[in-house]
Amino acid sequence: MSLNIHFGRIVKHIREERGLSQEVLADRADLNRSYVGEVERGTAMPSLGTVTKIAKALNLSTSTLLARYEAYEQSHLEKVG
């Protein structure tokens, strides 16, 4: 599975944990709702600036969001391998 898909899944998971809609997340991050959907589906890979906007909108530091992504990716690789 690709980097885009793993990152998108963790963004969606955290968004849902916080009870946010894509619209609310997009508004908080100053992004288009359809772009947030593309990130969550893994069809778009955000820039570092956009990752930072998403992290802040989720009340996380950028490093925490990336660490959650890395943990998710590692657990997925262990299951596959």
C-alpha positions as a printed Julia matrix, in Angstrom:
81×3 Matrix{Float64}:
   0.0    0.0    0.0
   1.27   3.46  -0.79
   2.4    6.29   1.43
  -0.57   8.37   0.25
  -3.1    5.77   1.33
  -1.54   5.22   4.77
  -1.31   8.95   5.45
  -4.9    9.48   4.32
  -6.17   6.68   6.53
  -4.53   8.1    9.62
  -5.89  11.59   8.89
  -9.39  10.16   8.5
  -9.03   8.05  11.65
  -7.95  11.03  13.77
 -10.63  13.25  12.25
 -13.29  10.68  13.1
 -11.85  10.19  16.63
 -12.4   13.89  17.17
 -15.92  13.77  15.75
 -15.14  16.18  12.93
 -16.65  16.18   9.47
 -14.46  16.71   6.42
 -16.08  20.12   6.08
 -15.08  21.18   9.59
 -11.54  19.88   9.18
 -11.22  21.64   5.83
 -12.52  24.89   7.3
 -10.14  24.72  10.28
  -7.2   23.94   7.97
  -8.21  26.57   5.39
  -8.44  23.87   2.71
 -11.07  22.82   0.2
 -13.31  20.0    1.47
 -12.84  18.0   -1.7
  -9.06  18.2   -1.27
  -9.35  16.84   2.28
 -11.35  13.95   0.8
  -8.61  13.34  -1.75
  -5.98  13.28   1.0
  -8.06  10.83   3.04
  -8.56   8.55   0.02
  -4.87   8.7   -0.81
  -5.36  10.24  -4.22
  -3.49  13.42  -3.19
  -0.27  13.81  -1.24
  -0.17  17.08   0.68
   2.88  19.3    0.91
   4.6   19.77   4.25
   2.79  23.08   4.63
  -0.56  21.39   4.12
   0.36  18.57   6.52
   1.07  21.28   9.1
  -2.33  22.91   8.44
  -4.08  19.54   8.84
  -2.17  18.78  12.05
  -3.07  22.15  13.57
  -6.7   21.71  12.55
  -6.66  18.36  14.41
  -5.03  20.03  17.44
  -1.8   18.1   16.93
   1.76  19.1   16.25
   3.05  18.2   12.81
   5.53  15.79  14.41
   2.74  14.02  16.32
   0.66  13.59  13.17
   3.67  12.2   11.3
   4.53   9.91  14.23
   0.97   8.55  14.2
   1.31   7.97  10.46
   4.65   6.19  10.94
   3.22   3.98  13.71
   0.26   3.07  11.49
   2.52   2.29   8.55
   4.86   0.18  10.7
   2.0   -1.85  12.17
   0.63  -2.44   8.68
   4.03  -3.6    7.42
   4.38  -6.01  10.35
   0.99  -7.53   9.56
   1.88  -7.96   5.89
   5.45  -9.13   6.44
